[in-house]
Amino acid sequence: MRRVFFTGAGGVGKTSVLVSLEKKLTENGIRFVTFLSVSREFFKSQGITSEQAGLERREADRLAFQSSLFEFYCQRLEHACSLAKSNDAQVFMSDRSPHDHLAYLIYNTPNLLTFDDLHRLRLKATQMFNNASESRIDPCSVFHFPCVAPWMTEQILQDGMRHAPPGKNFTVNAILESLSADLHYEHRREPILGDTTVEERATFILNAILEDMN
């Protein structure tokens, strides 16, 4: 099973590309499983209505929340991967990656994270990329979406839940760029060109998947 992760800041088109890619995989007769972001579900379960509301809390509260969200994501991801394998899926796709959740954790709690915390969290993220619950490492492709896209508007970036001002997106993107150095050599990081459309991005990713499967 080939695993595909999207990574990038908020509002850069990851979910839109995923919808287009699903159609293309179906047209090519490829069995796939989609794992969607768990962030909004987790925010709702904690009674937090938006990213902005979360940012307005004390940093210690943000650390506890983001750490719990990271663990929640990892548990759900591991379960979804195992289920996809048991259903004989050829491709497993996630519109977020372990690095995304770690990047937001770092962004939201820069003053409280220790070096030990960062080491532990980076190791955990690497384990999730490596599918550590299995006896061998399954290779994967990580498609990085740039923090500026042609279709980005204020309405998209501030949709009532998402809080993605340019400065925040650039900072999260920089953290993601740094974390990409942790990727295992079996994994490939593919940058998405910033001036491409949703359809062009979906086609680019489809071609990479087809190449990997041949």
C-alpha positions as CSV (number, residue, x, y, z in Angstrom):
1,M,0.0,0.0,0.0
2,R,1.4,3.4,-1.0
3,R,0.9,6.1,1.5
4,V,0.4,9.7,0.5
5,F,0.5,12.7,2.8
6,F,-0.3,16.3,2.1
7,T,1.5,18.9,4.2
8,G,1.2,22.7,4.3
9,A,-0.3,25.6,6.2
10,G,-4.0,26.5,6.4
11,G,-6.0,27.4,3.3
12,V,-3.5,26.4,0.7
13,G,-5.7,23.9,-1.1
14,K,-4.9,20.5,0.4
15,T,-8.5,19.4,0.8
16,S,-9.6,20.8,-2.6
17,V,-6.8,18.9,-4.3
18,L,-7.7,15.7,-2.4
19,V,-11.3,15.9,-3.8
20,S,-10.0,16.2,-7.3
21,L,-7.5,13.4,-6.8
22,E,-10.1,11.1,-5.5
23,K,-12.0,11.4,-8.8
24,K,-8.8,10.7,-10.8
25,L,-7.9,7.6,-8.8
26,T,-11.5,6.3,-9.2
27,E,-11.3,6.9,-13.0
28,N,-8.0,4.9,-13.1
29,G,-9.5,2.0,-11.1
30,I,-7.2,2.5,-8.1
31,R,-8.5,1.3,-4.7
32,F,-7.8,4.0,-2.2
33,V,-8.7,5.1,1.3
34,T,-8.9,8.8,2.3
35,F,-8.1,10.0,5.9
36,L,-9.4,13.5,6.5
37,S,-8.2,16.0,9.0
38,V,-9.3,15.3,12.6
39,S,-8.7,18.9,13.8
40,R,-12.2,20.2,13.6
41,E,-13.6,17.2,15.2
42,F,-11.1,17.5,18.1
43,F,-11.7,21.2,18.5
44,K,-15.5,20.6,18.7
45,S,-15.0,17.8,21.3
46,Q,-13.0,20.3,23.5
47,G,-15.6,23.1,23.2
48,I,-13.3,25.4,21.2
49,T,-15.0,27.1,18.3
50,S,-12.1,28.4,16.2
51,E,-8.3,28.5,15.9
52,Q,-8.4,32.2,17.0
53,A,-10.3,31.2,20.2
54,G,-7.7,28.6,20.9
55,L,-4.8,31.1,20.4
56,E,-6.4,33.5,22.9
57,R,-5.9,31.0,25.8
58,R,-2.9,30.8,28.1
59,E,0.2,29.1,26.5
60,A,0.1,26.3,29.0
61,D,-3.5,25.5,28.0
62,R,-2.5,25.6,24.3
63,L,0.4,23.2,25.0
64,A,-2.0,20.7,26.7
65,F,-4.5,21.1,23.9
66,Q,-2.1,20.8,21.0
67,S,-0.3,17.8,22.6
68,S,-3.6,16.0,23.0
69,L,-4.6,16.8,19.4
70,F,-1.2,15.4,18.2
71,E,-1.8,12.2,20.1
72,F,-5.4,12.0,18.9
73,Y,-4.3,12.4,15.3
74,C,-1.5,9.7,15.7
75,Q,-4.0,7.2,17.1
76,R,-6.5,7.8,14.4
77,L,-3.9,7.7,11.7
78,E,-2.5,4.4,12.9
79,H,-6.0,2.8,13.1
80,A,-6.9,4.1,9.6
81,C,-3.7,2.8,8.0
82,S,-4.3,-0.7,9.5
83,L,-7.9,-0.7,8.4
84,A,-6.9,0.4,4.9
85,K,-4.3,-2.4,4.7
86,S,-6.9,-5.0,5.8
87,N,-9.2,-3.8,3.1
88,D,-6.5,-4.2,0.5
89,A,-6.3,-0.6,-0.5
90,Q,-3.6,0.3,-3.0
91,V,-3.3,3.9,-1.9
92,F,-3.8,5.6,1.5
93,M,-4.2,9.4,1.4
94,S,-4.2,11.9,4.2
95,D,-4.8,15.6,3.8
96,R,-2.6,16.3,6.8
97,S,0.7,14.8,8.0
98,P,2.3,14.1,11.4
99,H,4.6,17.1,10.7
100,D,1.6,19.4,10.3
101,H,0.3,18.7,13.7
102,L,3.8,19.0,15.2
103,A,4.3,22.3,13.4
104,Y,1.2,23.8,14.8
105,L,2.1,22.5,18.3
106,I,5.5,24.3,18.0
107,Y,3.9,27.5,16.6
108,N,1.3,27.7,19.4
109,T,3.6,26.9,22.3
110,P,7.1,28.3,21.5
111,N,8.0,29.3,25.1
112,L,7.1,26.1,26.9
113,L,8.5,23.3,24.7
114,T,11.7,21.9,26.0
115,F,14.4,20.2,23.9
116,D,13.3,16.9,25.4
117,D,9.7,17.6,24.3
118,L,10.8,18.4,20.8
119,H,13.0,15.3,20.6
120,R,10.2,13.1,21.8
121,L,7.6,14.6,19.5
122,R,9.9,14.5,16.4
123,L,10.6,10.9,17.1
124,K,6.9,10.2,17.4
125,A,6.2,11.9,14.1
126,T,8.9,9.9,12.4
127,Q,7.4,6.7,13.7
128,M,4.0,7.6,12.3
129,F,5.5,8.3,8.8
130,N,7.4,5.0,9.1
131,N,4.2,3.1,10.0
132,A,6.0,1.8,13.0
133,S,3.3,-0.6,14.1
134,E,4.3,-2.9,11.1
135,S,7.4,-5.1,10.9
136,R,8.7,-3.1,7.9
137,I,8.6,0.5,6.8
138,D,6.1,1.3,4.1
139,P,7.4,4.0,1.8
140,C,5.3,7.1,1.3
141,S,5.2,10.3,-0.6
142,V,4.8,13.7,1.1
143,F,3.5,16.5,-1.1
144,H,4.3,19.9,0.3
145,F,1.9,22.7,-0.6
146,P,3.4,26.2,-0.6
147,C,2.0,28.8,1.7
148,V,0.8,31.1,-1.2
149,A,-1.6,29.9,-3.8
150,P,-3.3,31.8,-6.7
151,W,-6.8,31.3,-5.4
152,M,-6.2,32.3,-1.8
153,T,-8.5,35.0,-0.5
154,E,-9.4,36.5,2.8
155,Q,-12.6,34.5,2.8
156,I,-10.8,31.2,2.4
157,L,-8.2,32.0,5.0
158,Q,-10.7,33.2,7.6
159,D,-13.6,30.8,7.2
160,G,-15.0,31.0,10.7
161,M,-12.9,28.1,12.0
162,R,-9.5,28.6,10.3
163,H,-7.2,31.5,11.4
164,A,-4.5,31.7,8.7
165,P,-3.1,35.3,8.4
166,P,-0.1,35.4,6.0
167,G,2.5,35.8,8.8
168,K,1.2,32.7,10.6
169,N,1.1,30.7,7.3
170,F,4.7,31.7,6.5
171,T,5.9,30.7,10.0
172,V,4.1,27.4,10.0
173,N,5.5,26.7,6.5
174,A,9.0,27.5,7.7
175,I,8.6,25.0,10.5
176,L,7.3,22.4,8.1
177,E,10.3,23.0,5.8
178,S,12.6,22.4,8.8
179,L,10.8,19.2,10.0
180,S,11.0,17.7,6.5
181,A,14.7,16.9,7.2
182,D,13.4,14.2,9.6
183,L,11.8,12.2,6.8
184,H,13.2,8.7,6.4
185,Y,15.1,7.9,3.3
186,E,12.3,5.6,2.1
187,H,10.0,8.6,2.0
188,R,10.0,11.2,-0.8
189,R,9.1,14.8,-0.4
190,E,7.5,16.4,-3.4
191,P,7.2,20.2,-3.6
192,I,4.0,21.5,-5.3
193,L,4.6,24.5,-7.5
194,G,2.9,27.6,-6.2
195,D,1.4,28.9,-9.4
196,T,-0.5,25.7,-10.3
197,T,-4.2,25.2,-10.2
198,V,-6.1,22.6,-8.1
199,E,-6.5,20.4,-11.2
200,E,-2.9,20.6,-12.1
201,R,-1.8,19.7,-8.6
202,A,-4.1,16.7,-8.5
203,T,-2.8,15.5,-11.9
204,F,0.8,15.9,-10.7
205,I,0.1,13.8,-7.6
206,L,-1.8,11.2,-9.6
207,N,1.2,10.8,-12.0
208,A,3.6,10.4,-9.1
209,I,1.3,7.7,-7.6
210,L,1.0,5.9,-10.9
211,E,4.8,6.0,-11.3
212,D,5.3,4.5,-7.9
213,M,2.9,1.7,-8.6
214,N,4.5,0.7,-11.9
